[in-house]
Amino acid sequence: MGPFEMLSGKQRELLACFEALAPGEDGLPPPGRVEEMLEELWLHVRLTERHLQPLVVRVEGQARALQEAEVLLAMHELMAELEWFPRGSLEWQVRLMALEDAALAHVRSLELQLFPRFAEALDAREQSDLVRGVAATREELWMEMRRSQSVFRALDQTDSCLI
């Protein structure tokens, strides 16, 4: 399997996380599903920044790379804003919908426009290097995310003990 098939598979998993956000009895997506989607999207955005943005510059040029960077920044901002607003508030729901729209458009752009061009531009060795690099970075980022979550859980428990 080449790097772009692998990345497309991961993107399908990300989109499945969005599809799983069906509202529960309270009319809102279950918090666990939202958290799972945010984790997958965060990983996707970070992997894109580290491994695909340099390819966009190389293959498509600086202007297109800037467009892609703006989309990634917008997704970062929307993810952060979901943490700020109360879950279920109108502002929260609007950001969740905007995030889903941005992620879907971004994934489609990668799969339909950029991945075919990258496949033509990269030789077999570069594609193999990309697979290894993405896999290693994904593992590294996943571990970083888990460590951060453990620290925040520990802080939450410490705060509740102080009350």
N, C-alpha and C positions, 0 to 999 in steps of 0.2 A: 504494500500500500504506500502510495506516495504521500508527501506532506500535505497536499491540498485535499486529498480524500480524507486523511486523518483530521485535518482542521474542519472540514465540512461536517464530519461526524460529530465533532465536539460542538459545532455551532447548532446542529440539529438537537443535541442534548440541551443546549441553552434555550432554544426556542421551545422545547418541550417543557422546560421549567416555567416559561411564561404561560403556556397553554394550561398548565396545572394550577394556575392562579384562579380557578373558578371560585366564585364567592361561596362562603359557608352560610350557615343559618343567620348570621348577623349581617349578611350582605357584603362581607369583606373576605378577601382571600385569607386562608389560615396563615398565622404568623410564621410557622415553620416553612411553608412553601415560599413565602416572600423572602425569608432568610436564605433558603436554598438558591433561589433565583439570583439574589444579590451576590452570593458567593460565586456562583458560576459566571455571572456577568463581570464581576471584579477580576476573576482569573482571565476571562477572555480579553478584557480591555488591557490588562497588564501584558499578556502574551502578545497582543497586537502591537502595543507600543514597543516592546523589546525586539520582536522578530519580524513583524510585517512592515512597520513604518520605514525601516531602512530600505526595504525592497520597494516600497512605494516611491521613495525618493529616487532610487536607482532606475526603476523601470518607467515610472510615470512622470517624474519630475517634481520639483519643489512645490509648484502650485497645487498639484493634486495631493501631495503629502500634507500640505497645510490644511486643505479641506478635510482630509481624514483625521488629522490631529484635532481639529475643531469639533468634529463629531465625537471623538473619544473624550475630549474635555467636557462636552455637554453631558455625556453619559456619566462621567465622574461627578459632575455637579448635581445631576438628578439623583444619583444614588445617595449623595450626602444629604440632599434636601429631604429624601424619604426618612432619614434618621431624625431630622430636625422637627418635622411636622407631626402632630399627633396622628397615630394610626387611624385611618378611617375618615379623617377630616377631608373637606373638599380639596384643600391644597395638596394633601397627601395623595388622594385619588388622581388628581390631575397630573401630578409628577409621575405616578406609576404608569398611567396611560402614555404619557410623553416618553417615558423611558422605554416602554415596550415598542412604541412606534420607531424610536431612534435605533434601538437594537435590531429590529427587523429590517429596517432600511440599510443599516450598516452591514448586516449579514448578507443580504441580497447583493449589495454592491461588491462585497468581497467575492462571493461565489460566482456571480455572473460577469463581472468586469475584471477584477484584479487577479483572481486565482488563475484564469486561463493565460493571462499575460505573464504572470510569474512563472508558470509552468514552461512557457516558451523561452523565457529569459534565463532560467537557471539550468545549469547542466546537472547530470546525475549526481555528481559529488556534492554540489551545493544543495541539492534537494535532500540528500541523505544527511548532510550537516544540519539542515533546517529541522528535519524530523528529530534528530538527537537533541538539538538545542531547545526546541519547543518542549520536548518531553522532560528534559532536565529542569528547565525553568518552571514548568508547570508544577513539578514535584516540589521545587524550592519554594515557590509562591504558596502552594497549598500548606506546606509545613509552617511557613511564616504566618499565614492566616490562622492556623490552629493555635500557634503559640500566642498570638495576639488575643484570640478569644479566651484562652485559658487565663491570661493575665487580667482581662476585663472581668471575667467571672470571679476571680479571686478578689479583685478590688470591690466588686459589688457585694460579695459576702463580708468583706472587711467593713464596708460602709454600714451594712445592716447590723453588724455586731456593735457598732459605735452608738447606735441610736438607743 
